[in-house]
Amino acid sequence: MSGNKKKLITMFATSLNIAENKINDNLKYNEIEEWDSIGHMSLMSAIEDGFKISLETDDIIDFSSFKKGMEILEKYKIKFDE
């Protein structure tokens, strides 16, 4: 697992207050109680701070799953090579 993927998993776990083993590529927004609109904004803030980027509004809205999030972050030159 790449360092950036591990970093993103840690951000999800911390921001949403869930165990890292609950996080996988199929995790989707509103699929778990913790990833609601408030959890989403906390997560987006953590990602911006952690990767030193500023997400566009459309990307924040489109960030609908862990896998989709990795695709979006690759636009910001964040690599998730295995």
C-alpha positions as CSV (number, residue, x, y, z in Angstrom):
1,M,0.0,0.0,0.0
2,S,1.3,3.4,-0.9
3,G,2.1,6.0,1.7
4,N,-0.5,8.3,0.4
5,K,-3.2,5.6,0.5
6,K,-2.3,4.8,4.1
7,K,-2.3,8.6,4.9
8,L,-5.8,8.9,3.4
9,I,-7.1,5.9,5.4
10,T,-5.8,7.5,8.5
11,M,-7.5,10.8,7.6
12,F,-10.8,8.9,7.1
13,A,-10.5,7.0,10.4
14,T,-9.6,10.2,12.4
15,S,-12.1,12.5,10.7
16,L,-15.0,10.1,10.8
17,N,-14.0,8.5,14.2
18,I,-14.1,4.9,12.8
19,A,-11.7,2.0,12.8
20,E,-9.2,1.9,9.9
21,N,-10.3,-1.7,9.1
22,K,-13.8,-0.3,8.2
23,I,-12.2,1.7,5.3
24,N,-11.9,0.2,1.9
25,D,-12.3,1.2,-1.8
26,N,-16.1,0.5,-1.6
27,L,-16.8,2.8,1.4
28,K,-19.4,5.4,0.3
29,Y,-20.8,8.7,1.6
30,N,-23.8,8.2,3.8
31,E,-23.3,4.4,3.7
32,I,-22.2,4.6,7.3
33,E,-23.6,6.8,10.0
34,E,-20.3,8.6,10.7
35,W,-19.9,9.8,7.1
36,D,-22.7,12.3,7.0
37,S,-22.5,15.9,5.9
38,I,-20.7,17.1,9.0
39,G,-18.3,14.2,8.8
40,H,-17.8,14.9,5.1
41,M,-16.7,18.5,5.8
42,S,-14.4,17.4,8.6
43,L,-12.8,14.8,6.2
44,M,-12.4,17.4,3.4
45,S,-10.7,19.8,5.8
46,A,-8.3,17.0,7.0
47,I,-7.5,16.1,3.4
48,E,-6.8,19.7,2.4
49,D,-4.6,20.1,5.5
50,G,-2.9,16.8,5.2
51,F,-2.1,17.0,1.5
52,K,-1.6,20.8,1.5
53,I,-4.1,21.3,-1.3
54,S,-7.3,23.3,-1.8
55,L,-10.2,21.2,-3.2
56,E,-12.5,22.8,-5.7
57,T,-16.2,22.9,-4.6
58,D,-17.2,20.4,-7.4
59,D,-14.6,18.0,-6.1
60,I,-15.8,18.2,-2.5
61,I,-19.3,17.4,-3.8
62,D,-18.1,14.6,-6.1
63,F,-16.1,13.0,-3.3
64,S,-18.7,10.3,-2.8
65,S,-16.6,7.2,-2.0
66,F,-13.1,6.3,-0.9
67,K,-12.3,5.1,-4.4
68,K,-13.7,8.2,-6.1
69,G,-11.8,10.3,-3.6
70,M,-8.5,8.8,-4.7
71,E,-9.4,9.5,-8.3
72,I,-10.2,13.1,-7.4
73,L,-7.0,13.5,-5.5
74,E,-4.9,12.3,-8.4
75,K,-6.0,15.5,-10.2
76,Y,-4.1,17.3,-7.5
77,K,-0.9,15.3,-8.3
78,I,-1.4,12.9,-5.3
79,K,-0.4,9.5,-6.3
80,F,-1.8,6.2,-5.0
81,D,0.5,3.7,-6.7
82,E,0.4,0.3,-5.0
